């Protein structure tokens, strides 16, 4: 992404983690980090991890785009500044995969795997959380297939995530 771009960088948060887990806390830190650097967070806000990332981004003054499966607007307290109810059910996963310049992956279940595979097919960089268990921890050593479509840049702390975002040139140098 060009540094003089009008459009702000966008990063999707994909995955799941239970409240109280290290992965959950790191999801929140990731949301705050994105907001700090003016990166729009894209999230479905459907799992505890993606929701806490969105909540922390909003609390830090960041922009959050929430793409949700139903065709109805969510409650007014939904943790997002912009909401797109797509009415597409699980087909929304393609929109999630395409809506970011990169995708942060935390833990994850079947829906996350589908989003990751779609992001991979469309050459989006993947930033999997490692060291906290879950499916994302396996991604660096087990990519979706042999094509090496995009970089897989693991992280285990907010500092490491910040470094990976800099490597992708999604964070501007100060």
SERONU-951515 format. One line per 8 residues: number of its first residue (from 0); their letters; for each residue x, y, z of N, C-alpha, C, CB. Coordinates in nm, 2 decimals, padded with zeros to 4 digits. Glycine has a CB too. Example, Ala and Ser with C-alpha at 12.3 -4.5 7.8 and 13.67 -1.06 7.14 Angstrom:
% SERONU-951515
0	as	01.32 -00.57 00.78 01.23 -00.45 00.78 01.32 -00.33 00.78 01.13 -00.45 00.90  01.28 -00.22 00.71 01.37 -00.11 00.71 01.29 00.00 00.79 01.41 -00.06 00.57
//
This chain:
% SERONU-951515
0	xxxxxxxx	00.08 -00.12 00.00 00.00 00.00 00.00 00.09 00.12 00.00 -00.10 00.00 00.12  00.06 00.22 -00.09 00.14 00.34 -00.10 00.12 00.42 00.03 00.10 00.42 -00.22  00.23 00.48 00.08 00.23 00.56 00.20 00.15 00.69 00.18 00.37 00.58 00.25  00.14 00.74 00.06 00.06 00.86 00.04 -00.08 00.84 00.00 00.13 00.94 -00.07  -00.13 00.72 00.02 -00.26 00.68 -00.01 -00.37 00.76 00.07 -00.28 00.53 00.01  -00.48 00.79 00.01 -00.59 00.85 00.08 -00.66 00.75 00.17 -00.69 00.91 -00.01  -00.67 00.63 00.12 -00.74 00.52 00.20 -00.64 00.48 00.31 -00.77 00.40 00.10  -00.70 00.46 00.43 -00.63 00.41 00.54 -00.61 00.26 00.52 -00.70 00.44 00.67
8	xxxxxxxx	-00.50 00.20 00.57 -00.49 00.06 00.57 -00.60 -00.01 00.65 -00.35 00.01 00.63  -00.64 -00.13 00.60 -00.74 -00.21 00.67 -00.68 -00.35 00.70 -00.87 -00.22 00.58  -00.71 -00.40 00.82 -00.67 -00.53 00.86 -00.79 -00.60 00.92 -00.55 -00.52 00.96  -00.81 -00.72 00.87 -00.92 -00.81 00.92 -00.87 -00.89 01.04 -00.97 -00.91 00.81  -00.96 -00.90 01.14 -00.93 -00.99 01.25 -01.02 -01.11 01.23 -00.96 -00.92 01.39  -00.96 -01.23 01.22 -01.03 -01.35 01.21 -01.00 -01.44 01.32 -01.00 -01.42 01.07  -01.10 -01.52 01.36 -01.07 -01.63 01.46 -01.16 -01.62 01.58 -00.93 -01.61 01.51  -01.11 -01.70 01.69 -01.19 -01.71 01.81 -01.09 -01.74 01.92 -01.29 -01.82 01.80
16	xxxxxxxx	-01.13 -01.70 02.04 -01.06 -01.73 02.16 -01.15 -01.70 02.28 -00.92 -01.65 02.18  -01.14 -01.78 02.38 -01.23 -01.76 02.50 -01.19 -01.65 02.59 -01.24 -01.89 02.57  -01.28 -01.58 02.65 -01.25 -01.47 02.75 -01.16 -01.53 02.86 -01.37 -01.41 02.81  -01.06 -01.45 02.90 -00.97 -01.50 03.00 -00.85 -01.57 02.95 -01.04 -01.59 03.10  -00.85 -01.61 02.83 -00.73 -01.67 02.77 -00.63 -01.57 02.72 -00.77 -01.77 02.65  -00.50 -01.61 02.71 -00.40 -01.53 02.66 -00.43 -01.48 02.52 -00.26 -01.60 02.66  -00.48 -01.57 02.43 -00.52 -01.53 02.30 -00.63 -01.42 02.30 -00.57 -01.65 02.22  -00.72 -01.43 02.39 -00.83 -01.33 02.40 -00.77 -01.19 02.43 -00.93 -01.37 02.51
24	xxxxxxxx	-00.68 -01.19 02.53 -00.61 -01.07 02.57 -00.53 -01.01 02.46 -00.53 -01.09 02.69  -00.46 -01.09 02.38 -00.38 -01.05 02.27 -00.47 -00.99 02.16 -00.29 -01.16 02.22  -00.59 -01.05 02.14 -00.68 -01.00 02.04 -00.72 -00.85 02.08 -00.81 -01.09 02.03  -00.74 -00.83 02.21 -00.77 -00.69 02.25 -00.66 -00.60 02.23 -00.81 -00.69 02.40  -00.54 -00.65 02.26 -00.42 -00.56 02.23 -00.40 -00.54 02.08 -00.29 -00.64 02.29  -00.43 -00.63 02.00 -00.42 -00.61 01.85 -00.52 -00.50 01.81 -00.45 -00.75 01.78  -00.64 -00.51 01.86 -00.74 -00.40 01.82 -00.69 -00.26 01.86 -00.87 -00.43 01.89  -00.64 -00.25 01.98 -00.59 -00.12 02.03 -00.47 -00.08 01.95 -00.55 -00.13 02.18
32	xxxxxxxx	-00.38 -00.17 01.91 -00.26 -00.14 01.83 -00.30 -00.09 01.69 -00.17 -00.26 01.81  -00.40 -00.15 01.63 -00.45 -00.11 01.50 -00.50 00.03 01.51 -00.55 -00.20 01.44  -00.58 00.06 01.61 -00.63 00.20 01.63 -00.52 00.30 01.65 -00.73 00.20 01.75  -00.43 00.27 01.73 -00.31 00.36 01.76 -00.24 00.40 01.63 -00.21 00.29 01.85  -00.23 00.31 01.53 -00.16 00.34 01.41 -00.26 00.38 01.29 -00.09 00.22 01.36  -00.38 00.41 01.32 -00.48 00.46 01.22 -00.52 00.35 01.12 -00.42 00.57 01.15  -00.51 00.22 01.16 -00.54 00.11 01.07 -00.69 00.08 01.10 -00.45 -00.01 01.09  -00.77 00.07 01.00 -00.91 00.03 01.01 -00.92 -00.12 01.04 -01.00 00.07 00.89
40	xxxxxxxx	-00.99 -00.15 01.15 -01.00 -00.29 01.18 -01.13 -00.34 01.12 -01.01 -00.31 01.34  -01.12 -00.46 01.05 -01.24 -00.52 00.99 -01.27 -00.64 01.07 -01.22 -00.55 00.83  -01.39 -00.66 01.11 -01.43 -00.77 01.20 -01.58 -00.80 01.19 -01.40 -00.73 01.35  -01.61 -00.93 01.21 -01.75 -00.97 01.21 -01.80 -00.94 01.35 -01.76 -01.11 01.17  -01.71 -00.93 01.45 -01.75 -00.91 01.59 -01.83 -01.03 01.65 -01.82 -00.78 01.61  -01.82 -01.14 01.59 -01.91 -01.26 01.63 -01.85 -01.35 01.73 -01.94 -01.34 01.51  -01.72 -01.36 01.74 -01.65 -01.44 01.84 -01.61 -01.35 01.95 -01.54 -01.52 01.79  -01.58 -01.40 02.07 -01.53 -01.32 02.18 -01.40 -01.25 02.14 -01.51 -01.40 02.30
48	xxxxxxxx	-01.31 -01.32 02.07 -01.18 -01.26 02.03 -01.20 -01.14 01.93 -01.09 -01.36 01.97  -01.28 -01.16 01.83 -01.30 -01.05 01.73 -01.38 -00.94 01.79 -01.37 -01.11 01.61  -01.47 -00.97 01.88 -01.54 -00.86 01.95 -01.46 -00.78 02.04 -01.66 -00.92 02.03  -01.37 -00.84 02.12 -01.28 -00.76 02.21 -01.18 -00.68 02.13 -01.21 -00.86 02.31  -01.14 -00.73 02.02 -01.05 -00.65 01.93 -01.12 -00.53 01.88 -01.00 -00.74 01.81  -01.24 -00.54 01.84 -01.32 -00.43 01.79 -01.35 -00.33 01.91 -01.46 -00.48 01.73  -01.39 -00.38 02.02 -01.42 -00.30 02.14 -01.30 -00.21 02.18 -01.47 -00.38 02.26  -01.18 -00.28 02.18 -01.06 -00.20 02.22 -01.02 -00.10 02.11 -00.94 -00.30 02.25
56	xxxxxxxx	-01.04 -00.14 01.99 -01.01 -00.04 01.88 -01.10 00.08 01.89 -01.03 -00.11 01.74  -01.23 00.06 01.91 -01.33 00.17 01.92 -01.29 00.25 02.05 -01.47 00.12 01.94  -01.26 00.19 02.16 -01.22 00.26 02.28 -01.10 00.35 02.26 -01.20 00.16 02.39  -01.01 00.30 02.17 -00.89 00.38 02.14 -00.91 00.48 02.03 -00.77 00.28 02.10  -01.03 00.50 01.99 -01.06 00.60 01.89 -01.04 00.55 01.74 -00.98 00.72 01.91  -01.03 00.42 01.72 -01.01 00.37 01.59 -01.14 00.35 01.51 -00.93 00.24 01.60  -01.12 00.32 01.39 -01.23 00.29 01.30 -01.25 00.13 01.29 -01.22 00.34 01.16  -01.37 00.09 01.31 -01.40 -00.05 01.30 -01.52 -00.07 01.20 -01.44 -00.11 01.44
64	xxxxxxxx	-01.49 -00.15 01.10 -01.59 -00.20 01.00 -01.63 -00.34 01.03 -01.53 -00.19 00.85  -01.76 -00.36 01.06 -01.81 -00.49 01.10 -01.90 -00.54 00.98 -01.89 -00.48 01.23  -01.86 -00.65 00.92 -01.93 -00.72 00.82 -02.00 -00.84 00.88 -01.84 -00.76 00.69  -02.13 -00.83 00.89 -02.21 -00.93 00.97 -02.29 -01.02 00.87 -02.29 -00.87 01.08  -02.31 -01.15 00.91 -02.39 -01.24 00.82 -02.53 -01.21 00.80 -02.38 -01.37 00.87  -02.61 -01.16 00.90 -02.76 -01.14 00.87 -02.78 -01.02 00.79 -02.83 -01.13 01.00  -02.91 -01.00 00.75 -02.95 -00.88 00.67 -03.00 -00.77 00.76 -03.05 -00.93 00.57  -03.00 -00.78 00.89 -03.05 -00.68 00.98 -02.94 -00.61 01.05 -03.14 -00.75 01.09
72	xxxxxxxx	-02.96 -00.48 01.08 -02.86 -00.40 01.16 -02.86 -00.46 01.30 -02.90 -00.25 01.16  -02.74 -00.46 01.36 -02.72 -00.51 01.50 -02.77 -00.40 01.60 -02.58 -00.55 01.53  -02.77 -00.44 01.72 -02.81 -00.34 01.82 -02.72 -00.21 01.82 -02.81 -00.40 01.97  -02.76 -00.10 01.88 -02.69 00.02 01.87 -02.56 00.01 01.95 -02.77 00.13 01.93  -02.54 -00.08 02.04 -02.42 -00.09 02.12 -02.32 -00.19 02.05 -02.45 -00.14 02.26  -02.34 -00.22 01.92 -02.25 -00.31 01.85 -02.11 -00.24 01.84 -02.31 -00.35 01.71  -02.00 -00.31 01.87 -01.87 -00.24 01.87 -01.81 -00.22 01.73 -01.77 -00.33 01.95  -01.87 -00.12 01.66 -01.82 -00.08 01.53 -01.86 00.06 01.50 -01.87 -00.18 01.42
80	xxxxxxxx	-01.78 00.12 01.41 -01.82 00.26 01.37 -01.90 00.25 01.23 -01.69 00.34 01.35  -01.88 00.14 01.16 -01.95 00.12 01.03 -01.99 -00.03 01.03 -01.86 00.15 00.91  -02.12 -00.06 01.00 -02.17 -00.19 00.99 -02.22 -00.22 00.86 -02.28 -00.21 01.10  -02.19 -00.34 00.80 -02.24 -00.39 00.68 -02.31 -00.52 00.70 -02.13 -00.40 00.57  -02.45 -00.52 00.71 -02.52 -00.65 00.72 -02.53 -00.70 00.58 -02.66 -00.63 00.80  -02.46 -00.81 00.55 -02.46 -00.85 00.41 -02.57 -00.95 00.37 -02.33 -00.92 00.39  -02.64 -01.01 00.47 -02.74 -01.11 00.43 -02.70 -01.23 00.36 -02.85 -01.04 00.36  -02.57 -01.26 00.37 -02.51 -01.37 00.29 -02.48 -01.49 00.37 -02.39 -01.32 00.22
88	xxxxxxxx	-02.50 -01.49 00.50 -02.47 -01.60 00.59 -02.32 -01.63 00.58 -02.54 -01.73 00.55  -02.28 -01.76 00.57 -02.14 -01.79 00.57 -02.06 -01.74 00.44 -02.12 -01.94 00.58  -02.13 -01.71 00.34 -02.07 -01.65 00.22 -02.00 -01.52 00.25 -02.17 -01.63 00.10  -02.04 -01.46 00.36 -01.97 -01.34 00.41 -01.82 -01.36 00.43 -02.03 -01.29 00.54  -01.78 -01.48 00.45 -01.64 -01.51 00.47 -01.55 -01.46 00.36 -01.62 -01.66 00.49  -01.60 -01.46 00.23 -01.52 -01.41 00.12 -01.50 -01.26 00.14 -01.59 -01.44 -00.01  -01.61 -01.19 00.18 -01.60 -01.04 00.20 -01.49 -01.01 00.31 -01.73 -00.98 00.24  -01.50 -01.09 00.42 -01.40 -01.08 00.52 -01.26 -01.10 00.47 -01.43 -01.17 00.64
96	xxxxxxxx	-01.24 -01.20 00.39 -01.10 -01.23 00.34 -01.05 -01.12 00.25 -01.11 -01.37 00.26  -01.14 -01.06 00.18 -01.10 -00.96 00.08 -01.09 -00.82 00.14 -01.19 -00.96 -00.04  -01.15 -00.79 00.25 -01.17 -00.65 00.30 -01.04 -00.60 00.37 -01.28 -00.65 00.40  -00.94 -00.68 00.39 -00.82 -00.63 00.45 -00.70 -00.63 00.36 -00.79 -00.71 00.58  -00.61 -00.54 00.39 -00.48 -00.55 00.33 -00.40 -00.67 00.38 -00.40 -00.42 00.35  -00.44 -00.72 00.50 -00.38 -00.84 00.56 -00.49 -00.89 00.66 -00.25 -00.80 00.64  -00.47 -01.01 00.70 -00.56 -01.08 00.80 -00.49 -01.13 00.92 -00.63 -01.19 00.73  -00.52 -01.08 01.04 -00.48 -01.13 01.16 -00.56 -01.25 01.19 -00.48 -01.03 01.28
104	xxxxxxxx	-00.50 -01.36 01.23 -00.57 -01.49 01.26 -00.54 -01.53 01.41 -00.52 -01.60 01.16  -00.65 -01.55 01.48 -00.64 -01.58 01.62 -00.71 -01.71 01.65 -00.69 -01.47 01.72  -00.65 -01.82 01.70 -00.71 -01.94 01.73 -00.79 -01.99 01.60 -00.81 -01.92 01.84  -00.92 -02.01 01.62 -01.00 -02.03 01.50 -01.06 -02.17 01.50 -00.92 -02.02 01.38  -01.17 -02.17 01.43 -01.25 -02.30 01.40 -01.28 -02.30 01.25 -01.38 -02.30 01.49  -01.38 -02.38 01.21 -01.40 -02.40 01.07 -01.43 -02.27 00.99 -01.52 -02.50 01.06  -01.50 -02.18 01.05 -01.53 -02.05 00.98 -01.40 -01.98 00.95 -01.63 -01.97 01.05  -01.31 -01.98 01.05 -01.18 -01.91 01.04 -01.10 -01.98 00.93 -01.11 -01.91 01.17
112	xxxxxxxx	-01.10 -02.11 00.93 -01.02 -02.18 00.83 -01.07 -02.14 00.69 -01.04 -02.34 00.85  -01.20 -02.13 00.67 -01.25 -02.09 00.54 -01.21 -01.95 00.50 -01.41 -02.11 00.53  -01.21 -01.86 00.60 -01.17 -01.72 00.57 -01.02 -01.72 00.54 -01.20 -01.64 00.69  -00.94 -01.80 00.61 -00.80 -01.80 00.59 -00.77 -01.86 00.45 -00.73 -01.89 00.69  -00.84 -01.96 00.41 -00.81 -02.02 00.27 -00.85 -01.92 00.17 -00.89 -02.15 00.26  -00.96 -01.85 00.18 -01.01 -01.75 00.09 -00.90 -01.64 00.08 -01.14 -01.70 00.12  -00.86 -01.59 00.19 -00.75 -01.49 00.20 -00.63 -01.53 00.12 -00.72 -01.45 00.34  -00.59 -01.66 00.15 -00.47 -01.72 00.08 -00.49 -01.72 -00.07 -00.45 -01.86 00.14
120	xxxxxxxx	-00.60 -01.77 -00.11 -00.63 -01.77 -00.26 -00.63 -01.64 -00.32 -00.77 -01.84 -00.28  -00.66 -01.53 -00.25 -00.66 -01.40 -00.30 -00.54 -01.32 -00.26 -00.79 -01.32 -00.25  -00.44 -01.39 -00.21 -00.30 -01.33 -00.19 -00.30 -01.22 -00.08 -00.25 -01.27 -00.32  -00.38 -01.24 00.02 -00.37 -01.15 00.14 -00.27 -01.21 00.24 -00.51 -01.13 00.21  -00.18 -01.12 00.29 -00.09 -01.17 00.39 -00.16 -01.22 00.52 00.01 -01.05 00.43  -00.11 -01.32 00.58 -00.17 -01.38 00.70 -00.08 -01.35 00.82 -00.20 -01.53 00.68  -00.14 -01.31 00.93 -00.06 -01.28 01.05 -00.12 -01.37 01.16 -00.07 -01.13 01.09  -00.08 -01.50 01.17 -00.13 -01.59 01.27 -00.07 -01.57 01.41 -00.11 -01.73 01.23
128	xxxxxxxx	-00.15 -01.57 01.51 -00.11 -01.57 01.65 -00.05 -01.71 01.68 -00.22 -01.53 01.75  00.07 -01.71 01.73 00.13 -01.84 01.77 00.16 -01.84 01.92 00.26 -01.87 01.69  00.18 -01.96 01.97 00.22 -01.97 02.11 00.11 -01.97 02.21 00.31 -01.86 02.15  -00.02 -01.97 02.16 -00.13 -01.97 02.25 -00.23 -02.08 02.21 -00.21 -01.84 02.23  -00.18 -02.18 02.13 -00.27 -02.29 02.10 -00.36 -02.25 01.99 -00.34 -02.34 02.22  -00.45 -02.34 01.95 -00.55 -02.31 01.85 -00.50 -02.34 01.71 -00.60 -02.17 01.86  -00.58 -02.32 01.62 -00.55 -02.35 01.48 -00.45 -02.25 01.42 -00.68 -02.35 01.40  -00.46 -02.13 01.46 -00.36 -02.03 01.40 -00.22 -02.06 01.43 -00.39 -01.89 01.46
136	xxxxxxxx	-00.19 -02.13 01.54 -00.05 -02.17 01.58 00.01 -02.26 01.48 -00.05 -02.23 01.72  -00.08 -02.34 01.41 -00.03 -02.43 01.31 -00.01 -02.37 01.17 -00.13 -02.55 01.30  -00.06 -02.26 01.15 -00.06 -02.20 01.01 00.08 -02.18 00.96 -00.13 -02.07 01.02  00.18 -02.13 01.04 00.32 -02.11 00.98 00.38 -02.24 00.92 00.41 -02.05 01.08  00.36 -02.35 00.99 00.42 -02.47 00.94 00.32 -02.55 00.85 00.46 -02.56 01.06  00.20 -02.52 00.85 00.10 -02.58 00.77 00.01 -02.48 00.69 00.01 -02.68 00.85  00.07 -02.42 00.59 -00.01 -02.32 00.51 -00.12 -02.40 00.43 00.08 -02.25 00.41  -00.22 -02.32 00.38 -00.33 -02.38 00.32 -00.29 -02.48 00.20 -00.42 -02.28 00.26
144	xxxxxxxx	-00.19 -02.44 00.13 -00.14 -02.53 00.02 00.00 -02.50 -00.01 -00.23 -02.53 -00.10  00.06 -02.56 -00.11 00.20 -02.54 -00.15 00.23 -02.42 -00.23 00.24 -02.66 -00.22  00.13 -02.34 -00.27 00.15 -02.23 -00.36 00.23 -02.11 -00.31 00.02 -02.18 -00.41  00.24 -02.09 -00.18 00.31 -01.97 -00.12 00.25 -01.84 -00.18 00.46 -01.98 -00.15  00.11 -01.84 -00.18 00.04 -01.72 -00.24 00.08 -01.59 -00.17 -00.10 -01.74 -00.23  00.10 -01.59 -00.04 00.12 -01.47 00.04 00.21 -01.50 00.16 -00.01 -01.41 00.08  00.26 -01.40 00.22 00.34 -01.42 00.34 00.26 -01.47 00.45 00.42 -01.29 00.37  00.32 -01.55 00.54 00.26 -01.59 00.66 00.36 -01.54 00.77 00.24 -01.75 00.68
152	xxxxxxxx	00.32 -01.44 00.84 00.40 -01.37 00.94 00.35 -01.39 01.08 00.41 -01.22 00.90  00.40 -01.49 01.15 00.35 -01.51 01.29 00.39 -01.41 01.39 00.41 -01.65 01.34  00.31 -01.40 01.50 00.34 -01.31 01.61 00.29 -01.37 01.74 00.27 -01.17 01.58  00.35 -01.33 01.85 00.32 -01.39 01.98 00.30 -01.28 02.08 00.42 -01.48 02.03  00.32 -01.15 02.04 00.30 -01.04 02.13 00.26 -00.92 02.04 00.43 -01.01 02.21  00.20 -00.82 02.11 00.16 -00.69 02.04 00.29 -00.63 01.97 00.09 -00.59 02.13  00.40 -00.64 02.04 00.52 -00.58 01.98 00.56 -00.65 01.85 00.64 -00.59 02.08  00.55 -00.79 01.85 00.58 -00.86 01.73 00.48 -00.84 01.62 00.58 -01.01 01.77
160	xxxxxxxx	00.35 -00.82 01.66 00.25 -00.79 01.56 00.28 -00.65 01.49 00.11 -00.79 01.62  00.32 -00.56 01.58 00.36 -00.42 01.52 00.47 -00.44 01.42 00.39 -00.33 01.64  00.57 -00.52 01.45 00.68 -00.54 01.36 00.64 -00.60 01.23 00.79 -00.63 01.43  00.55 -00.70 01.24 00.50 -00.76 01.12 00.42 -00.66 01.03 00.41 -00.88 01.15  00.34 -00.58 01.10 00.26 -00.48 01.02 00.35 -00.37 00.96 00.16 -00.40 01.12  00.47 -00.34 01.03 00.57 -00.25 00.97 00.63 -00.32 00.84 00.68 -00.22 01.07  00.66 -00.45 00.86 00.72 -00.52 00.74 00.63 -00.52 00.62 00.75 -00.67 00.78  00.50 -00.52 00.64 00.40 -00.52 00.54 00.37 -00.37 00.49 00.27 -00.58 00.58
168	xxxxxx	00.44 -00.28 00.55 00.43 -00.13 00.53 00.28 -00.08 00.55 00.47 -00.11 00.38  00.22 -00.14 00.65 00.08 -00.10 00.69 00.09 00.00 00.80 00.00 -00.22 00.73  00.21 00.01 00.86 00.23 00.12 00.96 00.33 00.21 00.91 00.28 00.05 01.10  00.30 00.34 00.91 00.39 00.44 00.86 00.50 00.47 00.96 00.32 00.57 00.83  00.62 00.49 00.91 00.73 00.53 01.00 00.71 00.66 01.06 00.87 00.53 00.92  00.74 00.68 01.18 00.72 00.81 01.25 00.85 00.89 01.24 00.68 00.79 01.40
//
